[in-house]
Structures are given as C-alpha cells and as structure tokens.
C-alpha cells in the first residue's frame, strides 16, 4: 500500500482545510487557525490529534481520514475558549 500523502491543500468541510505537513501527514486548519493534525496509521486509518496550548496535542484515536478530521473539529469546538479567543 502506498503511504505517501499526496501534495495538496483542500477544503474538506466548510472552512476546514487539510494542508500537507512537514511530518508527512496533514495539518488541519479552520478559518485559517491551526486546530490539529492527522497522520497515516494502519490500513486506511489516520491518527488524529487536537492542538492544545502548552502540550504536544491530545491524541484522539484512529479513524478513516474524513472521520479523523471531523473528530478533530469536534474536539477543538469542545475545548475551553481562552480570553484571546484561542482554544486550550
């Protein structure tokens, strides 16, 4: 199975884009804000992580690519908003 990530930046949900990251996975941005990332796992599954300030991010599990993106978006939305508008 070919595990390379095709070079791309594409919108997968309204306002949510995937951009190839330097680590070989995808960075997830919503409305220009970096909210998490995914990288290839086993088979057609991807490891999903939500960005958290002050940490390397929270692992969310392994999912098919589209579901992994949705899980990151939901995890970001349920994070606590900080005074500067960023999520923790």
Secondary structure, 3 states (H helix, E strand, C coil): CCCCCCCCEEEEECCEEEEECCCCCEEEEECCEEEEEEEECCCCEEEEEECCCCCCCEEEEEEEHHHHHHHHHHHHHCCCECCCCCEC
